[in-house]
Amino acid sequence: MNGWRVTSILLVLAMVLVVMVGHASTGIITVTNNASLTYGFTISSYNGLVYLYYTEPTKTLYYIINGTVFNGVNEARAPLPFFNDAGEMQPLLLTLSNGSLLMLWMANPYTTTGRILQASVMRNGAWGPVVDLTRGGVVVDYTSDGEYIYLIREPDYLQYNNTTLEELALNGKILRVLRISNLTGIEGAWHGTVIVEYTNLTYAIVNMTSGAISIIPPSVTIGFTSNGLMYYYYGGNETLEIVNGSRIMSVQLPSLYVFAKPMPWNGGYIIIAWGSLLLGSMLSAFYWSGNSLTLLANYTLGTIFFVSPEAAVAGNTLYLAWRQDNTIYLSMIPLPQATQSTVKTITTTVTITITTPVVTTSTTTVTSTTTVTHTTTATVTSATATTVTNLVTSTVTVPITTTVNNTITIIKPSPAIITETYSPPFTSQSILTTIIIAIIVGVVAFLAARKHYMRR
């Protein structure tokens, strides 16, 4: 065997060893080895328990929903609604304003070939009756902010050129409809502002009231926290910005993270960050108190087939779940001692003006087939600034179909009013990992050299 082959094999073994050590030292629980690669999972805390529901494939063409409930470190089979369809998939757990736990999911009815949205509310530890929220068509994707439901629907499977974006009340009543072609996914929503994905992998922000569409630059990830704050993550420089009214809170994360999202806790934020590495992916959890960043857990995962993690807090423990290939894992991470302080959310309407130069311009046409429409034309011929307004949408009682012709200007959103930035130092874990890798590389170099001189 040639010396370079020995060196290559040893390098691969060294990398695998580092991945295995990083993975095995964290007490990770395997929830299921049969998770769907197509549909996601959901996790939520309720009455001191943590519920995790996920989609599993069957031997038929349909899917089923299963779940696990955690009481501290103890786990058991979670209760299930009385499903009454050929298949169910993609569950979503929500805590309603009255404190109840709601589950939404997509279902394939026996009576039609479409895909509908269903719901059930938990009462006394058991799920109540199953309610159909939609009828007809195919639900492509959906989400909810706990007050409204937002979904993409098409008349039949794979008819993306005829999709609609809809806003529903929690009882299924249609409030607004926007006819926007080529939609495939919803990444988040809050009070009438929806983040959507197109078939060409472009993302955009849609205002359900006006129909305005703003394309999101590829370098920026935008989402909403559980209390409705919009956040921006710039993967190129690992900067996370959280917009709270007129205040912009900024935190600098360590390198290597392509994505990050915050969740409010204890007057600050738990930040889940992840990104691709050679031969694997990095997944980390941090706590940001407002002036310091603490590493809670760090995982090096031995696969690139990795989906967005989800998390919930019960007591003083963070339950962090993620899916690798067909397996869903969960880790219980102790949190710092909680205090009584909370994040104050400013709910006034705020206008943020961005003055960055225009990157490019594209046009999206939204059409309507109804007899009563509202048409608005916005044309930008020369622009150096745009205005983004956080609006509060009032509830209406009749469906509204809007037709909009939008000339969309792509900009880089970079609001800056009040900035608080913290750059964490090297942690002892990162230093230890660096030392281990250095030792392994040294051994590899020594063995390769020894092999070379022995051949001479």
C-alpha positions as MATLAB code, in Angstrom:
seq = 'MNGWRVTSILLVLAMVLVVMVGHASTGIITVTNNASLTYGFTISSYNGLVYLYYTEPTKTLYYIINGTVFNGVNEARAPLPFFNDAGEMQPLLLTLSNGSLLMLWMANPYTTTGRILQASVMRNGAWGPVVDLTRGGVVVDYTSDGEYIYLIREPDYLQYNNTTLEELALNGKILRVLRISNLTGIEGAWHGTVIVEYTNLTYAIVNMTSGAISIIPPSVTIGFTSNGLMYYYYGGNETLEIVNGSRIMSVQLPSLYVFAKPMPWNGGYIIIAWGSLLLGSMLSAFYWSGNSLTLLANYTLGTIFFVSPEAAVAGNTLYLAWRQDNTIYLSMIPLPQATQSTVKTITTTVTITITTPVVTTSTTTVTSTTTVTHTTTATVTSATATTVTNLVTSTVTVPITTTVNNTITIIKPSPAIITETYSPPFTSQSILTTIIIAIIVGVVAFLAARKHYMRR';
ca = [
       0.000    0.000    0.000;
       1.414    3.419   -0.949;
       2.349    5.881    1.778;
      -0.179    8.466    0.599;
      -2.949    5.864    0.796;
      -1.994    5.022    4.389;
      -2.002    8.717    5.206;
      -5.428    9.239    3.571;
      -6.963    6.306    5.429;
      -5.540    7.471    8.752;
      -6.836   10.993    8.151;
     -10.347    9.662    7.443;
     -10.218    7.456   10.546;
      -9.045   10.422   12.590;
     -11.953   12.556   11.398;
     -14.440    9.748   12.090;
     -12.950    9.348   15.579;
     -13.425   13.040   16.322;
     -17.042   12.883   15.061;
     -17.790    9.793   17.146;
     -16.250   11.264   20.302;
     -18.193   14.507   19.861;
     -21.422   12.594   19.348;
     -21.091    9.927   22.024;
     -20.137   12.187   24.915;
     -23.464   14.033   25.095;
     -26.059   11.496   26.308;
     -28.208   11.659   23.183;
     -31.564    9.828   23.096;
     -32.768    8.095   19.936;
     -36.467    8.879   19.585;
     -37.107    6.929   16.355;
     -35.129    5.318   13.545;
     -38.061    5.472   11.120;
     -38.656    9.183   10.608;
     -39.877   10.462    7.252;
     -37.304   12.185    5.060;
     -40.060   14.317    3.510;
     -42.014   15.702    6.451;
     -40.807   17.406    9.616;
     -41.412   16.999   13.339;
     -42.620   19.274   16.144;
     -41.819   19.696   19.840;
     -43.537   21.728   22.569;
     -43.746   21.921   26.356;
     -47.174   21.761   27.988;
     -48.118   21.397   31.667;
     -44.544   20.512   32.618;
     -44.250   17.787   29.954;
     -42.508   17.879   26.577;
     -44.366   16.434   23.575;
     -42.563   15.459   20.375;
     -44.553   14.316   17.325;
     -43.128   13.151   14.010;
     -44.061   11.492   10.709;
     -43.204    7.876    9.913;
     -43.612    6.053    6.574;
     -45.591    2.815    6.317;
     -45.444   -0.106    3.904;
     -48.219    1.563    1.931;
     -47.924    4.903    0.141;
     -49.241    6.784    3.165;
     -47.677    8.141    6.362;
     -48.632    8.056   10.028;
     -47.942   10.369   12.980;
     -46.367    9.010   16.159;
     -45.108   10.756   19.259;
     -43.081   10.604   22.462;
     -43.735   12.505   25.689;
     -40.992   13.366   28.193;
     -41.450   13.909   31.914;
     -38.023   15.027   33.013;
     -35.693   12.255   31.843;
     -38.499    9.699   31.581;
     -40.132    9.049   28.209;
     -43.317    7.283   27.088;
     -45.574    6.946   24.060;
     -47.441   10.191   23.529;
     -51.248   10.181   23.170;
     -52.513   10.464   19.597;
     -55.669   12.033   18.152;
     -58.297    9.677   16.752;
     -57.035    9.859   13.184;
     -59.723    8.953   10.631;
     -57.917    9.201    7.289;
     -55.749    7.102    4.996;
     -52.625    8.899    6.171;
     -51.409   11.817    8.282;
     -48.161   13.797    8.137;
     -46.251   16.919    9.230;
     -47.660   17.673   12.713;
     -47.362   21.115   14.328;
     -47.900   21.866   18.040;
     -49.100   25.312   19.182;
     -49.973   26.818   22.538;
     -53.127   28.916   22.175;
     -53.812   32.190   23.960;
     -56.097   30.374   26.426;
     -53.252   27.980   27.351;
     -54.580   24.963   25.420;
     -52.323   22.795   23.256;
     -53.347   22.556   19.592;
     -52.049   20.079   17.035;
     -52.327   20.698   13.293;
     -51.444   18.189   10.578;
     -52.014   17.352    6.922;
     -54.132   14.316    6.042;
     -55.097   12.216    3.027;
     -58.852   11.566    3.272;
     -60.386    8.292    2.164;
     -63.060   10.129    0.195;
     -60.858   12.361   -2.018;
     -57.446   12.311   -3.660;
     -56.402   15.656   -2.197;
     -54.688   16.619    1.050;
     -56.461   18.593    3.759;
     -55.531   20.281    7.045;
     -56.905   18.915   10.315;
     -56.703   19.924   13.982;
     -57.301   18.689   17.520;
     -57.050   20.310   20.971;
     -55.629   18.492   24.003;
     -57.910   18.295   27.048;
     -56.858   16.645   30.326;
     -53.926   14.877   28.684;
     -55.968   13.470   25.771;
     -56.683   14.810   22.299;
     -60.198   15.964   21.495;
     -62.238   15.476   18.311;
     -60.530   15.773   14.930;
     -61.721   18.802   12.926;
     -61.316   19.341    9.173;
     -60.044   22.871    8.559;
     -59.932   22.696    4.748;
     -61.918   20.942    2.050;
     -60.789   20.318   -1.486;
     -57.470   20.848   -3.177;
     -54.005   19.902   -1.950;
     -52.398   21.598    1.048;
     -48.735   21.998    0.105;
     -47.416   23.510    3.341;
     -48.694   25.462    6.340;
     -47.788   27.159    9.598;
     -49.490   29.138   12.356;
     -48.669   31.946   14.777;
     -51.223   30.689   17.310;
     -53.921   33.131   16.164;
     -54.110   32.492   12.415;
     -53.212   29.657   10.054;
     -51.280   30.305    6.856;
     -51.199   27.709    4.102;
     -50.278   27.109    0.477;
     -52.896   25.267   -1.555;
     -52.980   23.962   -5.124;
     -55.948   22.497   -7.026;
     -54.187   19.160   -7.582;
     -50.807   17.580   -6.918;
     -47.748   19.248   -8.505;
     -49.730   22.162   -9.939;
     -47.375   24.779   -8.535;
     -48.205   27.229  -11.312;
     -51.655   27.669   -9.739;
     -50.910   27.971   -6.001;
     -52.658   30.262   -3.518;
     -51.435   31.657   -0.199;
     -54.291   31.708    2.314;
     -54.908   33.089    5.799;
     -57.408   31.169    7.929;
     -58.942   31.587   11.344;
     -58.254   28.759   13.780;
     -61.708   27.330   13.003;
     -60.783   27.051    9.301;
     -62.672   30.117    8.056;
     -60.864   31.675    5.098;
     -59.962   35.319    5.750;
     -57.640   36.220    2.881;
     -56.443   34.620   -0.359;
     -53.484   35.688   -2.520;
     -52.982   33.973   -5.874;
     -49.202   33.593   -6.123;
     -47.779   30.989   -8.480;
     -44.880   28.604   -7.819;
     -45.019   28.515   -4.020;
     -43.682   25.368   -2.343;
     -43.136   26.160    1.335;
     -43.769   28.462    4.310;
     -40.834   29.186    6.609;
     -42.626   31.304    9.206;
     -45.444   33.784    9.822;
     -46.671   36.336   12.325;
     -49.869   38.408   12.231;
     -50.205   38.603    8.460;
     -46.528   38.624    7.494;
     -45.517   35.334    5.868;
     -42.104   34.039    4.767;
     -42.547   31.812    1.700;
     -40.363   29.705   -0.580;
     -40.671   29.477   -4.378;
     -39.940   26.502   -6.622;
     -36.644   28.147   -7.664;
     -35.520   28.119   -3.980;
     -36.044   31.889   -3.668;
     -37.500   33.186   -0.388;
     -39.755   36.208    0.068;
     -41.781   38.120    2.653;
     -45.482   38.467    1.794;
     -47.862   40.943    3.416;
     -51.276   39.273    3.475;
     -53.098   42.621    3.772;
     -51.536   44.505    0.861;
     -50.171   41.622   -1.190;
     -46.716   43.231   -1.230;
     -43.843   40.802   -1.895;
     -40.205   41.446   -0.921;
     -37.525   39.007   -2.038;
     -35.073   37.910    0.689;
     -31.376   37.919   -0.276;
     -29.850   34.399   -0.300;
     -27.244   35.358    2.317;
     -29.882   36.206    4.942;
     -32.129   33.893    6.983;
     -35.270   35.580    8.339;
     -37.744   34.174   10.827;
     -39.958   34.903   13.834;
     -39.436   34.066   17.486;
     -42.255   32.486   19.480;
     -43.284   35.926   20.770;
     -43.389   37.494   17.309;
     -40.026   39.234   17.050;
     -38.444   39.137   13.594;
     -34.815   38.035   13.424;
     -32.130   38.148   10.737;
     -29.142   35.821   10.589;
     -26.259   36.692    8.278;
     -24.442   33.393    7.719;
     -21.504   35.071    6.023;
     -20.375   36.842    9.196;
     -22.285   34.825   11.832;
     -24.305   37.814   13.042;
     -27.774   37.364   14.557;
     -30.043   40.422   14.817;
     -33.338   40.416   16.737;
     -35.771   43.289   16.095;
     -37.764   44.327   19.185;
     -39.729   47.425   18.266;
     -37.204   50.185   17.576;
     -34.414   48.238   19.209;
     -32.037   45.976   17.282;
     -30.234   43.425   19.448;
     -27.153   41.972   17.787;
     -24.924   39.067   18.834;
     -21.832   37.730   17.121;
     -21.621   33.931   17.034;
     -18.460   31.856   16.557;
     -17.599   30.833   13.018;
     -18.785   27.737   11.096;
     -22.527   28.336   11.621;
     -24.595   28.690    8.448;
     -27.960   29.030   10.230;
     -29.153   30.238   13.625;
     -32.467   30.989   15.321;
     -33.334   32.409   18.760;
     -36.005   31.498   21.286;
     -36.878   33.776   24.255;
     -35.962   32.507   27.712;
     -35.109   33.987   31.087;
     -34.862   37.599   29.937;
     -32.528   36.641   27.103;
     -32.426   34.143   24.272;
     -31.467   30.544   23.711;
     -29.755   30.465   20.316;
     -29.668   27.272   18.270;
     -26.958   27.413   15.587;
     -25.916   24.850   13.011;
     -23.950   24.524    9.808;
     -22.086   22.130    7.526;
     -18.565   20.893    8.191;
     -16.365   18.476    6.272;
     -17.783   14.953    6.797;
     -20.525   16.236    9.076;
     -22.489   19.123   10.576;
     -22.029   21.267   13.670;
     -24.967   21.834   16.040;
     -24.676   24.102   19.091;
     -26.887   25.692   21.723;
     -26.018   29.024   23.374;
     -27.602   31.249   25.993;
     -27.352   34.990   25.432;
     -28.206   37.018   28.541;
     -27.962   40.378   26.808;
     -24.306   40.999   27.575;
     -22.668   37.568   27.531;
     -22.865   34.411   25.429;
     -22.630   31.001   27.117;
     -22.108   27.744   25.234;
     -24.657   25.208   26.525;
     -23.923   22.233   24.263;
     -21.962   21.415   21.145;
     -22.425   18.448   18.800;
     -20.439   17.295   15.791;
     -22.827   15.180   13.729;
     -21.568   12.454   11.412;
     -23.775   13.262    8.424;
     -24.598   16.057    6.014;
     -28.225   14.865    5.792;
     -29.458   17.035    8.606;
     -32.587   19.120    9.046;
     -33.384   22.222   11.069;
     -33.427   21.453   14.804;
     -36.378   22.219   17.067;
     -36.340   22.897   20.802;
     -38.571   23.356   23.851;
     -37.949   24.308   27.479;
     -39.530   22.588   30.470;
     -38.420   23.508   33.966;
     -34.736   24.324   33.775;
     -33.978   21.963   30.883;
     -33.651   22.573   27.152;
     -34.976   19.690   25.052;
     -33.123   19.913   21.728;
     -34.254   17.604   18.898;
     -32.923   17.124   15.381;
     -33.148   14.609   12.557;
     -30.206   12.891   10.891;
     -31.222   10.734    7.928;
     -34.200    8.690    9.225;
     -33.329    9.108   12.914;
     -34.626   11.749   15.311;
     -32.354   12.458   18.260;
     -33.030   14.413   21.441;
     -30.690   15.840   24.042;
     -31.626   17.256   27.452;
     -29.430   20.250   28.234;
     -29.353   21.896   31.700;
     -29.957   25.644   31.576;
     -28.528   28.390   33.798;
     -30.586   29.216   36.865;
     -33.679   31.082   35.718;
     -34.427   34.568   37.037;
     -37.660   36.509   37.217;
     -36.742   38.954   34.459;
     -38.463   38.679   31.101;
     -38.033   40.121   27.633;
     -40.287   43.140   27.177;
     -41.887   43.034   23.745;
     -42.682   46.399   22.198;
     -45.911   46.016   20.235;
     -46.221   49.464   18.675;
     -46.133   49.723   14.868;
     -42.564   50.459   13.801;
     -41.199   51.511   10.416;
     -37.612   50.560    9.610;
     -35.984   52.339    6.663;
     -33.128   50.576    4.899;
     -30.734   52.598    2.783;
     -28.590   49.859    1.271;
     -28.143   49.931   -2.538;
     -30.416   47.864   -4.732;
     -28.937   44.510   -5.711;
     -31.292   43.428   -8.468;
     -34.909   43.745   -9.564;
     -37.429   41.101  -10.587;
     -41.170   41.127  -11.240;
     -43.827   38.805   -9.798;
     -47.414   38.922  -11.054;
     -50.268   37.839   -8.834;
     -53.566   37.354  -10.634;
     -57.160   36.733   -9.622;
     -60.125   35.016  -11.226;
     -62.770   36.527   -8.941;
     -65.135   39.258  -10.075;
     -64.352   41.576   -7.160;
     -60.649   42.416   -6.920;
     -58.346   45.151   -5.749;
     -55.504   46.021   -8.068;
     -52.376   47.819   -6.963;
     -49.386   48.520   -9.202;
     -46.006   49.422   -7.706;
     -43.218   50.262  -10.131;
     -39.645   51.068   -9.090;
     -37.547   52.705  -11.810;
     -34.718   54.006   -9.644;
     -34.397   53.174   -5.977;
     -31.781   53.413   -3.288;
     -33.985   52.728   -0.282;
     -37.065   50.844    0.729;
     -39.309   50.801    3.793;
     -40.383   47.729    5.732;
     -43.341   48.194    8.076;
     -44.484   45.773   10.768;
     -48.271   45.859   10.510;
     -50.952   44.466   12.819;
     -53.721   42.878   10.757;
     -57.333   43.194   11.933;
     -59.648   40.232   11.535;
     -62.252   40.312    8.792;
     -65.244   38.062    8.387;
     -65.338   37.566    4.618;
     -62.743   36.111    2.238;
     -60.666   38.715    0.416;
     -58.925   37.927   -2.846;
     -56.231   40.405   -3.847;
     -54.658   40.870   -7.271;
     -51.259   42.514   -7.226;
     -48.645   43.323   -9.862;
     -45.396   43.838   -7.970;
     -42.039   45.034   -9.173;
     -39.838   43.539   -6.477;
     -36.574   45.141   -5.435;
     -34.031   42.911   -3.757;
     -32.110   44.596   -0.978;
     -30.008   43.530    1.961;
     -31.992   44.275    5.118;
     -29.578   45.778    7.599;
     -31.487   47.738   10.239;
     -29.326   49.366   12.884;
     -30.698   51.534   15.633;
     -29.347   50.207   18.912;
     -26.670   47.533   18.666;
     -25.375   45.292   21.421;
     -22.639   42.995   20.169;
     -20.739   40.333   22.037;
     -17.925   38.231   20.577;
     -17.319   35.083   22.659;
     -13.770   33.925   23.392;
     -12.509   30.446   22.676;
     -14.122   27.926   25.004;
     -12.271   25.157   26.761;
     -14.127   22.653   24.603;
     -12.984   24.260   21.361;
      -9.370   24.414   22.655;
      -9.503   20.734   23.656;
     -10.890   19.773   20.249;
      -8.095   21.717   18.532;
      -5.449   19.948   20.651;
      -6.936   16.521   19.854;
      -6.973   17.241   16.120;
      -3.399   18.569   16.268;
      -2.221   15.390   18.022;
      -3.997   13.207   15.462;
      -2.504   15.119   12.541;
       0.951   14.842   14.137;
       0.578   11.080   14.512;
      -0.584   10.803   10.918;
       2.416   12.792    9.678;
       4.802   10.699   11.771;
       3.398    7.389   10.484;
       3.511    8.617    6.901;
       7.124    9.730    7.255;
       8.069    6.498    8.983;
       6.481    4.496    6.186;
       8.402    6.569    3.622;
      11.792    6.064    5.249;
      11.176    2.328    5.847;
      10.553    1.889    2.128;
      13.950    3.542    1.461;
];
